[in-house]
Amino acid sequence: MVLAAGRGERMRPLTDRTPKPLLPVRGKPLMLWPLDALRASGHRRFVVNTAWL
């Protein structure tokens, strides 16, 4: 399970208009870094948690 939840409070004002998983980091969305690492290790299916309380 890849955790992509939360409102990104500590990343404000960047997250005022863009969800935290979509923020660009070194040229690609933050969410792609763990997914690319999983793909590189042979995984092809993922569960992504995007909910917060």
C-alpha positions as CSV (number, residue, x, y, z in Angstrom):
1,M,0.0,0.0,0.0
2,V,1.3,3.4,-1.0
3,L,0.2,6.2,1.4
4,A,-0.8,9.4,-0.4
5,A,-3.2,10.8,2.1
6,G,-3.3,14.0,4.0
7,R,-4.0,17.6,3.2
8,G,-0.4,18.7,2.9
9,E,-0.7,21.3,5.8
10,R,3.1,21.6,6.2
11,M,3.5,22.2,2.4
12,R,1.3,25.3,2.3
13,P,1.0,27.5,0.3
14,L,2.0,24.9,-2.4
15,T,-1.0,22.7,-1.5
16,D,-3.6,25.5,-1.5
17,R,-4.4,24.7,-5.1
18,T,-2.6,21.4,-5.9
19,P,-3.0,18.1,-4.1
20,K,0.2,17.0,-2.3
21,P,0.7,13.8,-4.4
22,L,0.7,16.0,-7.6
23,L,3.3,18.5,-6.4
24,P,6.3,18.5,-8.7
25,V,9.6,17.2,-7.2
26,R,12.7,17.1,-9.5
27,G,10.5,17.1,-12.6
28,K,7.7,14.7,-11.8
29,P,4.8,14.5,-9.4
30,L,5.6,13.4,-5.8
31,M,3.3,10.4,-6.1
32,L,5.3,8.9,-9.0
33,W,8.5,8.4,-7.0
34,P,7.3,5.5,-4.9
35,L,5.3,4.0,-7.9
36,D,8.4,4.1,-10.1
37,A,10.4,2.4,-7.4
38,L,7.8,-0.3,-7.0
39,R,7.7,-0.8,-10.8
40,A,11.5,-1.0,-10.9
41,S,11.4,-3.8,-8.3
42,G,8.9,-5.8,-10.4
43,H,5.5,-4.8,-9.0
44,R,2.8,-4.1,-11.5
45,R,-0.3,-3.5,-9.3
46,F,-0.6,-1.0,-6.5
47,V,-3.1,0.1,-3.8
48,V,-2.9,3.8,-3.1
49,N,-4.5,5.3,0.0
50,T,-5.7,8.8,-0.7
51,A,-8.1,9.3,2.2
52,W,-7.6,11.3,5.4
53,L,-9.7,11.9,8.5
